[in-house]
């Protein structure tokens, strides 16, 4: 591919219904790009049976980049890479959420799965959870916001375990097969011990939302995969504040560009991301730009925040990108409908823009309803290479 290719993922921006944040947002720059682009729906991410959609960004991003769920080493392993750890081959890495729970009998009801998004004292709480169960050493590392990484180091471990973070109540962790029996047993013992430690910790007496539980999902282990550059013969970089995208970049050998203030929140440094894009456009053939704020607004069940953030992206990002000499691919990794606040499988809008020629298929407004008129594609990367390769 001779021309530059900017790949934009608006995390969780897609919605459903007649009126969506995309359809109602004022976004003249994005709509101008859409008016000259081929617009359609991407059928969305696919996963193996039993996959927990609370994770989704890992498999979805891999699929957008032309890989599959079978290439996924597990969310925990990806996040470990994303925070700069050097994972060991035989350790299990699990993504954790500090959460607030209420014990009802022998069950734990989740009252706030992000512990109020309050970060006070989380590093100390994570450090208090280092322990040894049987012959397995366990370490908890605070990562970004309410998130943490749990590391299991020992013999006979497996990532073949189910998640505890599924519904309204914490689920007991079950093995998927015999290989996962020891790991499941260790994790359930850890959850019992960690609840007692966290509930009695001095820090939780000072927090508005006690972080008295760790919800676990996405167990992962070392896995080797073909690098992005080897597969596509393109020098690549990513510009993202989200730890998952940084982890996937490291996993695929994509160079991650750090931007000060890019933190995957609604207040992320969009201007800094645009400047990083401009600065690196000559150096790289493929530039992945990931923006996460819409997903945050979706989880908060706020139509207005989601719509307003799309307008902010349009004003800061698309106003600049439309003038760059580069082909553009834009899509969402998944839906995060504001009515449910949860990730969902399903089709999402996508566009393919050429700075050299008009690819318009008659769609003037970038939204779920309008893009549906352009039909549906199965593979974003394959379609992009067909158009621009």
Secondary structure, 3 states (H helix, E strand, C coil): CCCCEEEEEECCEECCCCCCHHHHCCCHHHHHHHHCCEEEEECCCCCCCCCCCCCCHHHHHHHHCCCCHHHCCCHHHHHHHHCCCCCCCCCEEEEEEEEEEEEECCEEEEEECCHHHCCCCHHHHHHCCCEEECCEEEEEEECCCCEEEEEEECCCCCCCECCCCCCCECCCCCECCHHHHHHHHHHHHHHHHHHHHHHCCHHHHCCCCCCCEEEEEEEECCCCCCCHHHHHCCCEEEECCCHHHHHHHHHHCCEEECCCCCCCCCCCCHHHHHHHHHHHCCCCCEEEEEECHHHHHHHCCCHHHHHHHHHHHHHHHHHHHCCCCCEEEEECCCEECCCCCCEECCCEEEEEECCCCCCCCCCCCCCHHHHHHHCEECCHHHHHHHHHC
